[in-house]
Amino acid sequence: MNAKVGEIASDVGSTPQAWNSGIFNMLRSLSETVVLPIAAAILALVMCHELIQMITEKNNMHDFDTSMFFRWIFKSAFAILIVSNTWNIVMGVFDATQSVVNQSSGVIIGETSIHFDRLIPGLEFQLESMTIGSLLSLWFQTLVVGLTMNILSICIFLVTYGRMIEIYVVTALGPIPLATMGSSEWRSTGQNYLKSLLALGFQAFLIMIVVGIYAVLIRNISGAADIAGAIWGCMGYTVLLCFCLFKTGSISKSVFGAH
C-alpha cells in the first residue's frame, strides 16, 4: 500500500509522453494517419455548410457582401490551422496542467507511508504486554485489514492507470472534435472537447490534493495508544482515499463544465 500511494504522485505528475512513450508514439501515429483524414473530411463539410449558412443569411445573395467571403476564408484557414496542429494543442494543454501539478507537489505531498512503529510509541512494549488471546485477536484484525489494503491497492492502480488510458484515448480522437471549431452551430463539440482535456489535466491536481489530505490524516494517528484502533484508523483513511480518488474525475468535469 505504501508503494502504491507513493506512486500516485509520480504517475499523475507525468505527461502522456513521459508516462509511456510506446503508447504515446502509437496513438500519435494513428491520430495522424487514420483520424486526421477523417477530421479533414468533416472540416470540409463543416466549412461548406458554414458558407451556405452565410449566403442564405444574406437573403440568397440579394444583399450580397463580399466581405463575408474574406470572413469565411479566415475562418477556414483558422480551422485548418487548428486541425493540423491538434497534437501540439492537446500536448500543450497537458504540459500546462502538469506544470501546475509539479509546482504544487512540493507543497501538497507529504509523507504518506504507514509505519506503525512510528505511529504508535512503544509498539514493541505494548505487544509484549498483551495476552495470547489479545494477540490472536490483533492478528486476525491485521489479517482482515491486510486483505482490504490489497484490494484498495488495486483500486488506486485502477484510478491512476485508468486516468492515463482515458487521456490517451481522448487525445487520439482530438482532430475530429476540433474540426467543428469553425462552425457557429457545431463548435460546442470542439469547446466541450477542450473542456474535457482541461478536466483530465487538472484531475491530477485534485488527486495531489487528496493524497496530501491523506498524508495529514495519517500523521494525526501518531497520538493513538491503541494498536487495533490505529490499524483500523489507517484502513479507514485509505478507504476514504480510494473513494475520493474515484470522485476526482467527476469533480474536475463539473468544475470545467465538461460532459
C-alpha positions as CSV (number, residue, x, y, z in Angstrom):
1,M,0.0,0.0,0.0
2,N,2.8,2.4,0.8
3,A,4.3,1.8,-2.6
4,K,1.0,2.3,-4.4
5,V,0.3,5.6,-2.6
6,G,3.8,6.8,-3.2
7,E,3.4,6.0,-6.9
8,I,0.4,8.3,-7.3
9,A,2.4,11.5,-7.3
10,S,4.9,10.2,-9.9
11,D,2.1,8.9,-12.1
12,V,-0.1,12.0,-12.1
13,G,3.0,14.2,-12.4
14,S,4.0,12.7,-15.8
15,T,2.9,13.9,-19.2
16,P,1.4,11.4,-21.6
17,Q,4.7,11.2,-23.5
18,A,6.7,10.7,-20.4
19,W,4.3,8.1,-18.8
20,N,4.6,5.6,-21.6
21,S,6.4,6.7,-24.8
22,G,5.4,3.5,-26.6
23,I,1.7,4.1,-26.3
24,F,2.2,7.8,-27.0
25,N,4.0,7.2,-30.3
26,M,1.5,4.5,-31.4
27,L,-1.5,6.8,-30.8
28,R,0.2,9.8,-32.4
29,S,0.8,7.7,-35.5
30,L,-2.8,6.5,-35.5
31,S,-4.1,10.0,-35.0
32,E,-2.1,11.5,-37.8
33,T,-2.6,8.7,-40.3
34,V,-6.2,7.5,-39.6
35,V,-8.1,10.1,-37.6
36,L,-6.7,13.2,-39.3
37,P,-8.0,12.4,-42.8
38,I,-11.5,11.8,-41.3
39,A,-11.2,15.1,-39.5
40,A,-10.2,16.8,-42.7
41,A,-13.4,15.5,-44.4
42,I,-15.5,16.6,-41.5
43,L,-13.9,20.0,-41.7
44,A,-14.6,20.3,-45.4
45,L,-18.3,19.5,-44.8
46,V,-18.5,21.9,-41.8
47,M,-17.0,24.8,-43.8
48,C,-19.2,24.2,-46.8
49,H,-22.2,24.2,-44.5
50,E,-20.9,27.4,-42.9
51,L,-20.6,29.1,-46.3
52,I,-24.1,28.1,-47.3
53,Q,-25.4,29.5,-44.0
54,M,-23.6,32.8,-44.6
55,I,-25.1,33.1,-48.1
56,T,-28.6,32.2,-47.1
57,E,-28.4,34.7,-44.2
58,K,-27.9,37.5,-46.8
59,N,-31.3,36.7,-48.5
60,N,-30.0,34.4,-51.2
61,M,-27.3,36.9,-52.2
62,H,-29.7,39.8,-52.8
63,D,-28.0,41.6,-50.0
64,F,-24.5,40.5,-51.2
65,D,-21.4,41.5,-49.2
66,T,-18.0,40.4,-50.5
67,S,-16.5,40.7,-47.0
68,M,-18.3,37.6,-46.0
69,F,-16.0,35.6,-48.3
70,F,-13.0,37.0,-46.6
71,R,-14.5,36.1,-43.2
72,W,-15.2,32.6,-44.5
73,I,-11.6,32.2,-45.8
74,F,-10.2,33.5,-42.5
75,K,-12.4,31.0,-40.5
76,S,-11.4,28.2,-42.8
77,A,-7.7,28.9,-42.5
78,F,-8.1,29.2,-38.7
79,A,-9.9,25.8,-38.6
80,I,-7.3,24.1,-40.8
81,L,-4.6,25.5,-38.6
82,I,-6.3,24.1,-35.5
83,V,-6.9,20.6,-37.0
84,S,-3.4,20.3,-38.5
85,N,-1.9,21.3,-35.1
86,T,-4.2,19.2,-32.9
87,W,-1.5,17.2,-31.4
88,N,0.5,20.2,-30.4
89,I,-2.6,21.9,-28.9
90,V,-3.5,18.8,-26.9
91,M,0.0,18.3,-25.6
92,G,0.3,22.0,-24.8
93,V,-2.8,21.7,-22.6
94,F,-1.3,18.7,-20.7
95,D,2.1,20.3,-20.4
96,A,0.4,23.4,-18.9
97,T,-1.6,21.4,-16.4
98,Q,1.3,19.1,-15.5
99,S,3.5,22.2,-14.7
100,V,0.8,23.2,-12.2
101,V,0.9,19.7,-10.7
102,N,4.7,19.6,-10.5
103,Q,4.9,23.1,-8.9
104,S,2.3,22.1,-6.3
105,S,3.8,18.7,-5.5
106,G,6.4,20.1,-3.2
107,V,3.8,21.9,-1.1
108,I,1.0,19.3,-1.1
109,I,2.6,15.9,-0.9
110,G,3.9,14.9,2.5
111,E,5.0,11.6,4.0
112,T,2.2,9.0,3.1
113,S,3.9,5.8,4.2
114,I,2.3,3.9,7.1
115,H,4.8,2.7,9.7
116,F,3.1,1.6,12.9
117,D,6.3,1.5,14.8
118,R,6.5,5.3,14.3
119,L,2.8,6.0,14.6
120,I,2.4,4.2,17.9
121,P,5.0,5.0,20.6
122,G,6.3,1.9,22.4
123,L,4.7,-0.6,19.9
124,E,7.0,-3.4,20.8
125,F,6.5,-3.0,24.5
126,Q,2.7,-3.0,24.0
127,L,2.8,-6.2,22.0
128,E,4.9,-7.9,24.7
129,S,2.5,-6.9,27.4
130,M,-0.6,-8.3,25.6
131,T,-2.1,-11.8,26.4
132,I,-2.2,-14.6,23.9
133,G,-5.9,-14.0,23.3
134,S,-5.4,-10.3,22.6
135,L,-2.5,-11.1,20.2
136,L,-4.7,-13.7,18.3
137,S,-7.4,-11.1,18.1
138,L,-5.0,-8.5,16.8
139,W,-3.5,-11.0,14.3
140,F,-7.0,-11.7,12.9
141,Q,-7.7,-8.0,12.6
142,T,-4.5,-7.3,10.8
143,L,-5.2,-10.2,8.5
144,V,-8.6,-8.7,7.5
145,V,-7.1,-5.2,7.2
146,G,-4.2,-6.5,5.2
147,L,-6.6,-8.2,2.7
148,T,-8.6,-5.0,2.5
149,M,-5.4,-3.0,1.9
150,N,-4.5,-5.2,-1.1
151,I,-7.9,-4.6,-2.6
152,L,-7.5,-0.9,-2.0
153,S,-4.1,-1.0,-3.7
154,I,-5.9,-2.4,-6.8
155,C,-8.4,0.5,-6.6
156,I,-5.6,3.0,-6.5
157,F,-4.0,1.3,-9.5
158,L,-7.3,1.5,-11.4
159,V,-7.7,5.2,-10.8
160,T,-4.1,6.3,-11.8
161,Y,-3.8,4.0,-14.8
162,G,-7.4,4.4,-15.9
163,R,-6.9,8.2,-16.0
164,M,-3.8,7.9,-18.2
165,I,-5.5,5.5,-20.6
166,E,-8.5,7.8,-20.8
167,I,-6.1,10.7,-21.7
168,Y,-4.6,8.6,-24.5
169,V,-8.0,7.6,-25.9
170,V,-9.3,11.2,-25.8
171,T,-6.1,12.5,-27.3
172,A,-6.2,10.1,-30.2
173,L,-9.6,11.4,-31.4
174,G,-8.6,15.0,-31.0
175,P,-8.7,16.1,-34.6
176,I,-12.4,15.1,-35.1
177,P,-14.0,17.4,-32.4
178,L,-11.6,20.2,-33.2
179,A,-12.7,20.1,-36.8
180,T,-16.0,21.6,-35.7
181,M,-14.5,24.7,-34.2
182,G,-15.0,26.7,-37.5
183,S,-18.8,26.2,-37.4
184,S,-21.1,28.5,-35.4
185,E,-23.6,25.7,-34.9
186,W,-21.2,22.8,-34.1
187,R,-18.3,24.5,-32.4
188,S,-19.8,23.4,-29.0
189,T,-18.4,19.9,-29.8
190,G,-14.9,21.2,-30.0
191,Q,-15.3,23.5,-27.0
192,N,-16.5,20.6,-24.9
193,Y,-13.6,18.6,-26.1
194,L,-11.2,21.2,-24.8
195,K,-13.0,21.4,-21.5
196,S,-12.6,17.6,-21.2
197,L,-8.9,18.0,-21.8
198,L,-8.6,20.6,-19.1
199,A,-10.7,18.4,-16.7
200,L,-8.4,15.4,-17.3
201,G,-5.3,17.6,-16.8
202,F,-6.5,19.2,-13.6
203,Q,-7.8,16.0,-12.3
204,A,-4.1,15.3,-11.5
205,F,-4.1,18.4,-9.3
206,L,-7.1,17.2,-7.4
207,I,-5.5,13.8,-6.9
208,M,-2.5,15.5,-5.4
209,I,-4.7,17.4,-3.0
210,V,-6.5,14.2,-2.0
211,V,-3.2,12.5,-1.3
212,G,-1.9,15.5,0.6
213,I,-5.0,15.4,2.8
214,Y,-4.5,11.7,3.3
215,A,-0.9,12.3,4.4
216,V,-2.1,14.8,7.0
217,L,-4.7,12.4,8.3
218,I,-2.2,9.6,8.6
219,R,0.1,11.8,10.7
220,N,-2.7,12.5,13.1
221,I,-2.8,8.9,14.1
222,S,0.5,9.3,15.8
223,G,-1.3,10.0,19.1
224,A,-3.2,6.7,19.1
225,A,-2.4,4.5,22.0
226,D,-4.5,1.5,20.9
227,I,-2.8,-0.7,18.3
228,A,-6.1,-2.1,16.9
229,G,-7.6,1.4,16.7
230,A,-4.6,2.7,14.8
231,I,-4.8,-0.2,12.3
232,W,-8.5,0.3,11.7
233,G,-8.0,4.1,11.5
234,C,-5.3,3.7,8.8
235,M,-7.6,1.4,6.9
236,G,-10.5,3.8,7.2
237,Y,-8.3,6.7,5.9
238,T,-7.2,4.5,3.0
239,V,-10.8,3.6,2.1
240,L,-11.6,7.4,2.2
241,L,-8.5,8.0,-0.1
242,C,-9.8,5.5,-2.7
243,F,-13.3,6.9,-2.6
244,C,-12.0,10.5,-3.1
245,L,-9.7,9.4,-5.9
246,F,-12.6,7.9,-7.8
247,K,-14.5,11.2,-7.3
248,T,-11.8,13.4,-8.7
249,G,-12.8,12.8,-12.3
250,S,-16.4,13.8,-11.8
251,I,-15.4,16.8,-9.7
252,S,-13.0,18.1,-12.3
253,K,-15.5,17.7,-15.1
254,S,-18.2,19.5,-13.1
255,V,-15.7,22.4,-12.4
256,F,-14.9,22.9,-16.1
257,G,-18.4,22.1,-17.3
258,A,-17.3,19.1,-19.4
259,H,-19.7,16.3,-20.3
